């Protein structure tokens, strides 16, 4: 989780999210850096509009609480949506 926090901190500061930058932040926190996790986070965020993801993460719980009926989705889509909701909740908790 510290790797995601580091990436969000870099984004908030207007810095580029790079492997070196994330590693430096994790090291500064006193934690041990796992280079594989750093590479995974950077690769996962490549091409992602973090501002848009954060905006959707904040909006998602509101939409879920509206009580509107959602169309039935197959199990694969349902699992994907659950993962997105979990990720959104984690991001929303950071900027709540």
C-alpha positions in Angstrom: 0.0 0.0 0.0 2.9 2.3 0.7 3.8 2.2 -3.0 0.3 3.5 -4.0 0.6 6.2 -1.4 4.0 7.2 -2.7 2.6 7.4 -6.3 -0.3 9.5 -5.1 2.0 11.8 -3.1 4.1 12.3 -6.3 1.0 13.0 -8.3 -0.2 15.5 -5.7 3.2 17.3 -5.8 3.1 17.5 -9.6 6.0 15.1 -9.9 6.4 12.3 -12.4 5.6 8.8 -11.0 8.8 6.9 -11.6 10.5 3.9 -10.1 13.3 6.0 -8.6 10.9 8.5 -7.1 8.6 5.8 -5.5 11.7 4.0 -4.2 13.0 7.2 -2.6 9.7 7.9 -0.9 9.4 4.4 0.5 13.0 4.5 1.7 12.5 7.9 3.3 9.5 6.4 5.3 11.9 3.8 6.8 10.3 0.9 5.0 12.2 -1.7 2.9 11.8 -1.2 -0.8 10.5 -4.2 -2.9 11.7 -3.4 -6.4 9.2 -5.8 -8.0 6.3 -4.0 -6.3 7.7 -0.6 -7.4 7.9 -1.8 -11.0 4.4 -3.2 -10.8 2.9 0.0 -9.5 4.7 2.1 -12.1 3.6 -0.2 -14.9 0.0 -0.3 -13.6 -0.2 3.4 -13.6 1.3 3.9 -17.0 -1.4 5.6 -19.2 -3.8 6.1 -16.2 -5.3 9.6 -15.7 -4.9 9.7 -11.9 -7.1 12.8 -11.6 -9.9 11.1 -13.4 -9.5 7.9 -11.4 -9.6 9.9 -8.1 -12.7 11.8 -9.3 -14.4 8.5 -10.2 -13.4 7.0 -6.9 -15.0 9.8 -5.0 -18.2 9.7 -7.1 -18.5 5.9 -7.0 -19.8 5.5 -3.4 -22.4 8.3 -4.0 -23.7 6.4 -7.1 -23.8 3.1 -5.2 -25.9 4.8 -2.5 -28.4 6.2 -4.9 -30.4 2.9 -4.8 -31.0 2.8 -8.5 -31.4 -0.6 -10.1 -28.4 -1.8 -12.0 -28.6 -4.1 -15.0 -27.6 -7.7 -14.4 -23.9 -8.3 -15.3 -22.2 -11.6 -15.8 -19.8 -12.9 -13.1 -16.6 -11.7 -14.8 -17.9 -8.1 -15.1 -19.2 -8.3 -11.5 -15.8 -9.3 -10.2 -14.1 -6.6 -12.2 -16.5 -4.0 -10.8 -15.9 -5.2 -7.3 -12.2 -4.8 -7.7 -12.7 -1.3 -9.1 -14.9 -0.4 -6.2 -12.4 -1.7 -3.7 -9.6 0.3 -5.4 -11.9 3.4 -5.5 -12.7 3.1 -1.8 -8.9 2.9 -1.0 -8.2 6.0 -3.1 -11.2 7.8 -1.7 -10.0 7.1 1.9 -6.8 8.9 1.0 -8.5 12.1 -0.2 -11.8 11.7 1.6 
